[in-house]
Amino acid sequence: MSYNTRRYFEKRIRKKVGSAIHDYSMIAPEDKVVVAISGGIDSIAMLKVLCDLRKAAPVQFEIIPVHIKTGFEKGFEKVAIWIYNELHLEVIEVDSRISAVLEKVSDPEKSTCALCSRLRRGILYGLAPRINASSIALGHHMDDIIETFLLRCFFTGQIGAMAPSRVSNDGKNRVIRPMAYCTKDLVDNYFHFLDIEPVDNACPLRNDSKREMVRTYLSEFERQNPTVKYSIFAALGNIDTKSMCLKEGFYAYHD
């Protein structure tokens, strides 16, 4: 791809991340932001964009990249070196032993992804206050938010998703998702130009068939309506409460 194509994706993703930060007041002056780095495409892209935006931002804030070592990922050393050389940041690495925990408690018929995510988040929640961090940035993009919304609708009977900005249940941590306005395609296209390979997260326990099913549905919807993701995302902030089934105790059921 040409230089102009690279600039197009850079400008587009920076604008969307900047808009999300502004709309949800994600970062304030003198904030210390823990940026969760798995070593995958999404987290690396988020860190690079935040670093670029910090250079031009009218407010000063600190970025602290943190990697929770699960025991499954391979090749994170190269990512850490790239971050140090390219972004001039040193990654804090935390050995979680999550792989050993999952091997003991995992159900072969169910996905371990949700439990793994909760364990990693719990470690971040414990670390952030100790280093006086103002917030924790996670690399979820628009597709992740939409998929979670549909999963909760289909399988738990709830309306909810990943909020772009929220305070944790214990009230001690603020979680932000700066790439909430970015589609997966945009993130992937931008990452193509970063000259770094993501880690090989070869989890032998991974079996997230429900999320894959939802992605298949979304792909089909998108063929029929190219803007369907934007419509679903907008709907999450545009709820018509007058037409909702809000009767106490109401729950759809089948015989």
Phi and psi in degrees as GROMACS dihedral restraints (atoms count N, CA, C in turn):
[ dihedral_restraints ]
;  ai    aj    ak    al  type     phi  dphi    fc
    3     4     5     6     1   -79.7    20    10
    4     5     6     7     1   167.8    20    10
    6     7     8     9     1   -59.0    20    10
    7     8     9    10     1   -39.8    20    10
    9    10    11    12     1   -63.5    20    10
   10    11    12    13     1   -36.5    20    10
   12    13    14    15     1   -65.5    20    10
   13    14    15    16     1   -42.1    20    10
   15    16    17    18     1   -60.3    20    10
   16    17    18    19     1   -46.7    20    10
   18    19    20    21     1   -61.4    20    10
   19    20    21    22     1   -36.2    20    10
   21    22    23    24     1   -60.1    20    10
   22    23    24    25     1   -49.1    20    10
   24    25    26    27     1   -69.0    20    10
   25    26    27    28     1   -36.7    20    10
   27    28    29    30     1   -61.6    20    10
   28    29    30    31     1   -49.2    20    10
   30    31    32    33     1   -64.4    20    10
   31    32    33    34     1   -39.0    20    10
   33    34    35    36     1   -67.1    20    10
   34    35    36    37     1   -46.0    20    10
   36    37    38    39     1   -71.3    20    10
   37    38    39    40     1   -36.3    20    10
   39    40    41    42     1   -64.8    20    10
   40    41    42    43     1   -39.1    20    10
   42    43    44    45     1   -64.5    20    10
   43    44    45    46     1   -43.2    20    10
   45    46    47    48     1   -68.9    20    10
   46    47    48    49     1   -41.3    20    10
   48    49    50    51     1   -65.9    20    10
   49    50    51    52     1   -42.6    20    10
   51    52    53    54     1   -61.1    20    10
   52    53    54    55     1   -39.2    20    10
   54    55    56    57     1   -65.8    20    10
   55    56    57    58     1   -42.6    20    10
   57    58    59    60     1   -63.7    20    10
   58    59    60    61     1   -43.0    20    10
   60    61    62    63     1   -60.6    20    10
   61    62    63    64     1   -42.3    20    10
   63    64    65    66     1   -68.6    20    10
   64    65    66    67     1   -48.6    20    10
   66    67    68    69     1   -62.7    20    10
   67    68    69    70     1   -34.2    20    10
   69    70    71    72     1  -108.4    20    10
   70    71    72    73     1    13.0    20    10
   72    73    74    75     1    46.2    20    10
   73    74    75    76     1    51.6    20    10
   75    76    77    78     1   -73.0    20    10
   76    77    78    79     1   -33.6    20    10
   78    79    80    81     1  -130.9    20    10
   79    80    81    82     1   130.6    20    10
   81    82    83    84     1  -115.2    20    10
   82    83    84    85     1   165.8    20    10
   84    85    86    87     1   -55.6    20    10
   85    86    87    88     1   137.4    20    10
   87    88    89    90     1    70.0    20    10
   88    89    90    91     1    12.5    20    10
   90    91    92    93     1   -65.8    20    10
   91    92    93    94     1   149.1    20    10
   93    94    95    96     1  -112.2    20    10
   94    95    96    97     1   112.5    20    10
   96    97    98    99     1  -106.0    20    10
   97    98    99   100     1   115.5    20    10
   99   100   101   102     1   -76.4    20    10
  100   101   102   103     1   123.7    20    10
  102   103   104   105     1  -108.6    20    10
  103   104   105   106     1   112.3    20    10
  105   106   107   108     1   -72.9    20    10
  106   107   108   109     1   120.6    20    10
  108   109   110   111     1  -116.0    20    10
  109   110   111   112     1   105.3    20    10
  111   112   113   114     1   -80.5    20    10
  112   113   114   115     1   -24.2    20    10
  114   115   116   117     1    99.2    20    10
  115   116   117   118     1    -0.8    20    10
  117   118   119   120     1   -84.8    20    10
  118   119   120   121     1   175.9    20    10
  120   121   122   123     1   -57.0    20    10
  121   122   123   124     1   -47.4    20    10
  123   124   125   126     1   -64.7    20    10
  124   125   126   127     1   -46.4    20    10
  126   127   128   129     1   -70.4    20    10
  127   128   129   130     1   -37.2    20    10
  129   130   131   132     1   -65.4    20    10
  130   131   132   133     1   -44.5    20    10
  132   133   134   135     1   -60.7    20    10
  133   134   135   136     1   -44.0    20    10
  135   136   137   138     1   -59.8    20    10
  136   137   138   139     1   -45.9    20    10
  138   139   140   141     1   -61.3    20    10
  139   140   141   142     1   -44.3    20    10
  141   142   143   144     1   -62.8    20    10
  142   143   144   145     1   -43.4    20    10
  144   145   146   147     1   -65.7    20    10
  145   146   147   148     1   -42.5    20    10
  147   148   149   150     1   -62.0    20    10
  148   149   150   151     1   -39.4    20    10
  150   151   152   153     1   -64.4    20    10
  151   152   153   154     1   -41.7    20    10
  153   154   155   156     1   -66.2    20    10
  154   155   156   157     1   -41.7    20    10
  156   157   158   159     1   -67.4    20    10
  157   158   159   160     1   -34.3    20    10
  159   160   161   162     1   -61.8    20    10
  160   161   162   163     1   -34.8    20    10
  162   163   164   165     1   -63.1    20    10
  163   164   165   166     1   -33.8    20    10
  165   166   167   168     1  -103.8    20    10
  166   167   168   169     1    -3.3    20    10
  168   169   170   171     1   -71.8    20    10
  169   170   171   172     1   145.6    20    10
  171   172   173   174     1   -75.7    20    10
  172   173   174   175     1    -8.9    20    10
  174   175   176   177     1  -118.0    20    10
  175   176   177   178     1   151.1    20    10
  177   178   179   180     1   -93.8    20    10
  178   179   180   181     1   132.3    20    10
  180   181   182   183     1  -148.0    20    10
  181   182   183   184     1   157.8    20    10
  183   184   185   186     1  -104.6    20    10
  184   185   186   187     1   141.0    20    10
  186   187   188   189     1  -112.2    20    10
  187   188   189   190     1   126.9    20    10
  189   190   191   192     1  -123.2    20    10
  190   191   192   193     1    98.5    20    10
  192   193   194   195     1   -74.4    20    10
  193   194   195   196     1   133.1    20    10
  195   196   197   198     1  -130.1    20    10
  196   197   198   199     1   131.5    20    10
  198   199   200   201     1  -115.9    20    10
  199   200   201   202     1   121.1    20    10
  201   202   203   204     1   -91.0    20    10
  202   203   204   205     1   111.0    20    10
  204   205   206   207     1   -77.5    20    10
  205   206   207   208     1   115.6    20    10
  207   208   209   210     1   -87.9    20    10
  208   209   210   211     1   -25.5    20    10
  210   211   212   213     1   102.3    20    10
  211   212   213   214     1    -8.4    20    10
  213   214   215   216     1   -98.5    20    10
  214   215   216   217     1   -32.6    20    10
  216   217   218   219     1   -71.9    20    10
  217   218   219   220     1   148.6    20    10
  219   220   221   222     1  -129.5    20    10
  220   221   222   223     1   131.9    20    10
  222   223   224   225     1    93.4    20    10
  223   224   225   226     1    15.5    20    10
  225   226   227   228     1   -67.9    20    10
  226   227   228   229     1   -24.1    20    10
  228   229   230   231     1   -55.4    20    10
  229   230   231   232     1   -40.4    20    10
  231   232   233   234     1   -66.0    20    10
  232   233   234   235     1   -37.4    20    10
  234   235   236   237     1   -65.5    20    10
  235   236   237   238     1   -44.1    20    10
  237   238   239   240     1   -61.6    20    10
  238   239   240   241     1   -40.1    20    10
  240   241   242   243     1   -66.1    20    10
  241   242   243   244     1   -42.2    20    10
  243   244   245   246     1   -61.4    20    10
  244   245   246   247     1   -43.2    20    10
  246   247   248   249     1   -61.9    20    10
  247   248   249   250     1   -41.1    20    10
  249   250   251   252     1   -67.2    20    10
  250   251   252   253     1   -46.0    20    10
  252   253   254   255     1   -74.7    20    10
  253   254   255   256     1   -40.8    20    10
  255   256   257   258     1   -85.8    20    10
  256   257   258   259     1   -40.3    20    10
  258   259   260   261     1  -109.7    20    10
  259   260   261   262     1    -6.6    20    10
  261   262   263   264     1    60.0    20    10
  262   263   264   265     1    41.7    20    10
  264   265   266   267     1  -127.7    20    10
  265   266   267   268     1   143.3    20    10
  267   268   269   270     1  -103.1    20    10
  268   269   270   271     1   127.2    20    10
  270   271   272   273     1   -81.1    20    10
  271   272   273   274     1   131.3    20    10
  273   274   275   276     1   -82.3    20    10
  274   275   276   277     1   121.0    20    10
  276   277   278   279     1  -108.1    20    10
  277   278   279   280     1   130.0    20    10
  279   280   281   282     1  -118.4    20    10
  280   281   282   283     1   121.6    20    10
  282   283   284   285     1   -82.5    20    10
  283   284   285   286     1   111.6    20    10
  285   286   287   288     1   -97.1    20    10
  286   287   288   289     1   -22.3    20    10
  288   289   290   291     1    59.3    20    10
  289   290   291   292     1    28.0    20    10
  291   292   293   294     1   -63.5    20    10
  292   293   294   295     1   -36.1    20    10
  294   295   296   297     1   -58.6    20    10
  295   296   297   298     1   -40.6    20    10
  297   298   299   300     1   -66.8    20    10
  298   299   300   301     1   -38.2    20    10
  300   301   302   303     1   -64.7    20    10
  301   302   303   304     1   -46.5    20    10
  303   304   305   306     1   -65.4    20    10
  304   305   306   307     1   -36.3    20    10
  306   307   308   309     1   -64.1    20    10
  307   308   309   310     1   -28.6    20    10
  309   310   311   312     1   -81.8    20    10
  310   311   312   313     1   -38.2    20    10
  312   313   314   315     1  -107.8    20    10
  313   314   315   316     1    -5.1    20    10
  315   316   317   318     1   -71.1    20    10
  316   317   318   319     1   146.3    20    10
  318   319   320   321     1  -102.0    20    10
  319   320   321   322     1   119.7    20    10
  321   322   323   324     1   -59.9    20    10
  322   323   324   325     1   -18.0    20    10
  324   325   326   327     1   -89.5    20    10
  325   326   327   328     1    -6.9    20    10
  327   328   329   330     1  -126.8    20    10
  328   329   330   331     1   156.6    20    10
  330   331   332   333     1   -73.3    20    10
  331   332   333   334     1   140.8    20    10
  333   334   335   336     1   -93.8    20    10
  334   335   336   337     1    -2.1    20    10
  336   337   338   339     1   -60.0    20    10
  337   338   339   340     1   -43.5    20    10
  339   340   341   342     1   -64.6    20    10
  340   341   342   343     1   -43.9    20    10
  342   343   344   345     1   -65.1    20    10
  343   344   345   346     1   -43.7    20    10
  345   346   347   348     1   -59.0    20    10
  346   347   348   349     1   -42.9    20    10
  348   349   350   351     1   -62.9    20    10
  349   350   351   352     1   -42.7    20    10
  351   352   353   354     1   -64.8    20    10
  352   353   354   355     1   -40.2    20    10
  354   355   356   357     1   -65.0    20    10
  355   356   357   358     1   -43.2    20    10
  357   358   359   360     1   -65.1    20    10
  358   359   360   361     1   -41.2    20    10
  360   361   362   363     1   -64.5    20    10
  361   362   363   364     1   -39.1    20    10
  363   364   365   366     1   -60.9    20    10
  364   365   366   367     1   -39.6    20    10
  366   367   368   369     1   -65.3    20    10
  367   368   369   370     1   -42.0    20    10
  369   370   371   372     1   -63.7    20    10
  370   371   372   373     1   -40.0    20    10
  372   373   374   375     1   -61.8    20    10
  373   374   375   376     1   -35.8    20    10
  375   376   377   378     1   -75.4    20    10
  376   377   378   379     1   -34.1    20    10
  378   379   380   381     1   -75.0    20    10
  379   380   381   382     1   -43.4    20    10
  381   382   383   384     1   -53.8    20    10
  382   383   384   385     1   -49.0    20    10
  384   385   386   387     1   -64.2    20    10
  385   386   387   388     1   -31.5    20    10
  387   388   389   390     1   -67.5    20    10
  388   389   390   391     1   -28.0    20    10
  390   391   392   393     1  -106.3    20    10
  391   392   393   394     1    15.1    20    10
  393   394   395   396     1    59.2    20    10
  394   395   396   397     1    37.3    20    10
  396   397   398   399     1   -76.7    20    10
  397   398   399   400     1   144.5    20    10
  399   400   401   402     1   -84.0    20    10
  400   401   402   403     1   -30.7    20    10
  402   403   404   405     1  -158.8    20    10
  403   404   405   406     1   165.9    20    10
  405   406   407   408     1  -120.3    20    10
  406   407   408   409     1   120.1    20    10
  408   409   410   411     1   -96.1    20    10
  409   410   411   412     1   125.5    20    10
  411   412   413   414     1  -110.6    20    10
  412   413   414   415     1   150.5    20    10
  414   415   416   417     1   -89.7    20    10
  415   416   417   418     1    25.5    20    10
  417   418   419   420     1   -71.4    20    10
  418   419   420   421     1   137.2    20    10
  420   421   422   423     1  -109.1    20    10
  421   422   423   424     1  -174.3    20    10
  423   424   425   426     1   -58.7    20    10
  424   425   426   427     1   -41.8    20    10
  426   427   428   429     1   -60.4    20    10
  427   428   429   430     1   -40.9    20    10
  429   430   431   432     1   -60.8    20    10
  430   431   432   433     1   -43.2    20    10
  432   433   434   435     1   -64.8    20    10
  433   434   435   436     1   -44.7    20    10
  435   436   437   438     1   -65.8    20    10
  436   437   438   439     1   -43.5    20    10
  438   439   440   441     1   -61.6    20    10
  439   440   441   442     1   -41.1    20    10
  441   442   443   444     1   -64.8    20    10
  442   443   444   445     1   -40.6    20    10
  444   445   446   447     1   -59.1    20    10
  445   446   447   448     1   -47.5    20    10
  447   448   449   450     1   -67.7    20    10
  448   449   450   451     1   -38.0    20    10
  450   451   452   453     1   -60.8    20    10
  451   452   453   454     1   -42.8    20    10
  453   454   455   456     1   -67.8    20    10
  454   455   456   457     1   -37.9    20    10
  456   457   458   459     1   -63.7    20    10
  457   458   459   460     1   -47.8    20    10
  459   460   461   462     1   -71.9    20    10
  460   461   462   463     1   -38.2    20    10
  462   463   464   465     1  -117.0    20    10
  463   464   465   466     1   -13.4    20    10
  465   466   467   468     1  -122.8    20    10
  466   467   468   469     1    -7.0    20    10
  468   469   470   471     1    68.5    20    10
  469   470   471   472     1    30.4    20    10
  471   472   473   474     1  -124.4    20    10
  472   473   474   475     1   153.6    20    10
  474   475   476   477     1  -106.4    20    10
  475   476   477   478     1   115.3    20    10
  477   478   479   480     1  -179.5    20    10
  478   479   480   481     1   165.6    20    10
  480   481   482   483     1  -157.6    20    10
  481   482   483   484     1  -166.5    20    10
  483   484   485   486     1   -84.8    20    10
  484   485   486   487     1   114.7    20    10
  486   487   488   489     1   -71.3    20    10
  487   488   489   490     1   139.6    20    10
  489   490   491   492     1   -58.1    20    10
  490   491   492   493     1   -30.0    20    10
  492   493   494   495     1  -149.5    20    10
  493   494   495   496     1   129.3    20    10
  495   496   497   498     1  -156.5    20    10
  496   497   498   499     1   160.4    20    10
  498   499   500   501     1   -97.7    20    10
  499   500   501   502     1   137.0    20    10
  501   502   503   504     1   -61.0    20    10
  502   503   504   505     1   160.7    20    10
  504   505   506   507     1   -58.4    20    10
  505   506   507   508     1   -31.0    20    10
  507   508   509   510     1   -82.2    20    10
  508   509   510   511     1    -2.4    20    10
  510   511   512   513     1    73.9    20    10
  511   512   513   514     1     8.0    20    10
  513   514   515   516     1  -100.8    20    10
  514   515   516   517     1   -15.9    20    10
  516   517   518   519     1  -133.7    20    10
  517   518   519   520     1   145.4    20    10
  519   520   521   522     1  -108.7    20    10
  520   521   522   523     1   129.3    20    10
  522   523   524   525     1  -108.1    20    10
  523   524   525   526     1   130.1    20    10
  525   526   527   528     1  -124.7    20    10
  526   527   528   529     1   149.8    20    10
  528   529   530   531     1  -126.9    20    10
  529   530   531   532     1    84.7    20    10
  531   532   533   534     1   -61.1    20    10
  532   533   534   535     1   -21.2    20    10
  534   535   536   537     1   -97.1    20    10
  535   536   537   538     1    22.0    20    10
  537   538   539   540     1   -59.1    20    10
  538   539   540   541     1   -27.8    20    10
  540   541   542   543     1   -91.8    20    10
  541   542   543   544     1     0.2    20    10
  543   544   545   546     1  -101.3    20    10
  544   545   546   547     1   131.7    20    10
  546   547   548   549     1   -78.2    20    10
  547   548   549   550     1   161.6    20    10
  549   550   551   552     1   -59.4    20    10
  550   551   552   553     1   -40.6    20    10
  552   553   554   555     1   -59.6    20    10
  553   554   555   556     1   -41.9    20    10
  555   556   557   558     1   -64.1    20    10
  556   557   558   559     1   -45.3    20    10
  558   559   560   561     1   -61.8    20    10
  559   560   561   562     1   -44.3    20    10
  561   562   563   564     1   -63.4    20    10
  562   563   564   565     1   -43.6    20    10
  564   565   566   567     1   -64.2    20    10
  565   566   567   568     1   -39.6    20    10
  567   568   569   570     1   -66.7    20    10
  568   569   570   571     1   -43.7    20    10
  570   571   572   573     1   -60.8    20    10
  571   572   573   574     1   -30.4    20    10
  573   574   575   576     1   -53.2    20    10
  574   575   576   577     1   -27.2    20    10
  576   577   578   579     1   -95.9    20    10
  577   578   579   580     1     2.5    20    10
  579   580   581   582     1   -85.8    20    10
  580   581   582   583     1    -8.4    20    10
  582   583   584   585     1    59.4    20    10
  583   584   585   586     1    44.6    20    10
  585   586   587   588     1  -148.9    20    10
  586   587   588   589     1   139.0    20    10
  588   589   590   591     1   -91.0    20    10
  589   590   591   592     1   135.6    20    10
  591   592   593   594     1   -70.8    20    10
  592   593   594   595     1   163.7    20    10
  594   595   596   597     1   -69.4    20    10
  595   596   597   598     1   156.0    20    10
  597   598   599   600     1   -91.1    20    10
  598   599   600   601     1   100.3    20    10
  600   601   602   603     1   -93.4    20    10
  601   602   603   604     1    71.9    20    10
  603   604   605   606     1   -85.3    20    10
  604   605   606   607     1    73.6    20    10
  606   607   608   609     1   -77.1    20    10
  607   608   609   610     1   118.9    20    10
  609   610   611   612     1   -74.1    20    10
  610   611   612   613     1   -10.5    20    10
  612   613   614   615     1   -97.6    20    10
  613   614   615   616     1    -7.2    20    10
  615   616   617   618     1   -68.0    20    10
  616   617   618   619     1   128.9    20    10
  618   619   620   621     1  -157.0    20    10
  619   620   621   622     1    71.7    20    10
  621   622   623   624     1   -97.9    20    10
  622   623   624   625     1    64.0    20    10
  624   625   626   627     1   -67.0    20    10
  625   626   627   628     1   -32.0    20    10
  627   628   629   630     1   -66.6    20    10
  628   629   630   631     1   -43.1    20    10
  630   631   632   633     1   -65.7    20    10
  631   632   633   634     1   -38.3    20    10
  633   634   635   636     1   -63.5    20    10
  634   635   636   637     1   -37.5    20    10
  636   637   638   639     1   -63.2    20    10
  637   638   639   640     1   -43.8    20    10
  639   640   641   642     1   -62.6    20    10
  640   641   642   643     1   -39.3    20    10
  642   643   644   645     1   -63.4    20    10
  643   644   645   646     1   -36.8    20    10
  645   646   647   648     1   -64.5    20    10
  646   647   648   649     1   -43.5    20    10
  648   649   650   651     1   -60.2    20    10
  649   650   651   652     1   -46.1    20    10
  651   652   653   654     1   -61.3    20    10
  652   653   654   655     1   -39.4    20    10
  654   655   656   657     1   -61.9    20    10
  655   656   657   658     1   -40.8    20    10
  657   658   659   660     1   -67.0    20    10
  658   659   660   661     1   -43.2    20    10
  660   661   662   663     1   -59.6    20    10
  661   662   663   664     1   -40.0    20    10
  663   664   665   666     1   -68.4    20    10
  664   665   666   667     1   -30.1    20    10
  666   667   668   669     1   -65.3    20    10
  667   668   669   670     1   -34.1    20    10
  669   670   671   672     1   -81.8    20    10
  670   671   672   673     1   -33.9    20    10
  672   673   674   675     1  -142.2    20    10
  673   674   675   676     1    99.2    20    10
  675   676   677   678     1   -59.2    20    10
  676   677   678   679     1   -19.4    20    10
  678   679   680   681     1  -104.3    20    10
  679   680   681   682     1    17.6    20    10
  681   682   683   684     1   -62.3    20    10
  682   683   684   685     1   -36.5    20    10
  684   685   686   687     1   -62.6    20    10
  685   686   687   688     1   -42.6    20    10
  687   688   689   690     1   -65.7    20    10
  688   689   690   691     1   -35.3    20    10
  690   691   692   693     1   -66.4    20    10
  691   692   693   694     1   -45.0    20    10
  693   694   695   696     1   -64.5    20    10
  694   695   696   697     1   -43.8    20    10
  696   697   698   699     1   -62.6    20    10
  697   698   699   700     1   -42.7    20    10
  699   700   701   702     1   -63.5    20    10
  700   701   702   703     1   -36.4    20    10
  702   703   704   705     1   -62.1    20    10
  703   704   705   706     1   -30.0    20    10
  705   706   707   708     1   -64.5    20    10
  706   707   708   709     1   -22.8    20    10
  708   709   710   711     1  -110.1    20    10
  709   710   711   712     1    13.0    20    10
  711   712   713   714     1  -138.2    20    10
  712   713   714   715     1    63.5    20    10
  714   715   716   717     1   -88.7    20    10
  715   716   717   718     1   127.0    20    10
  717   718   719   720     1   -88.9    20    10
  718   719   720   721     1    91.8    20    10
  720   721   722   723     1   -67.1    20    10
  721   722   723   724     1   -22.7    20    10
  723   724   725   726     1   -68.5    20    10
  724   725   726   727     1   -24.9    20    10
  726   727   728   729     1  -105.8    20    10
  727   728   729   730     1    11.2    20    10
  729   730   731   732     1   -85.9    20    10
  730   731   732   733     1   151.4    20    10
  732   733   734   735     1   -85.9    20    10
  733   734   735   736     1    84.8    20    10
  735   736   737   738     1  -102.7    20    10
  736   737   738   739     1    10.8    20    10
  738   739   740   741     1   -60.7    20    10
  739   740   741   742     1   133.8    20    10
  741   742   743   744     1   -59.6    20    10
  742   743   744   745     1   129.4    20    10
  744   745   746   747     1    85.3    20    10
  745   746   747   748     1    -2.2    20    10
  747   748   749   750     1   -67.8    20    10
  748   749   750   751     1   134.8    20    10
  750   751   752   753     1  -157.0    20    10
  751   752   753   754     1   126.5    20    10
  753   754   755   756     1   -69.2    20    10
  754   755   756   757     1   139.4    20    10
  756   757   758   759     1  -144.0    20    10
  757   758   759   760     1   170.4    20    10
  759   760   761   762     1  -133.9    20    10
  760   761   762   763     1   156.4    20    10
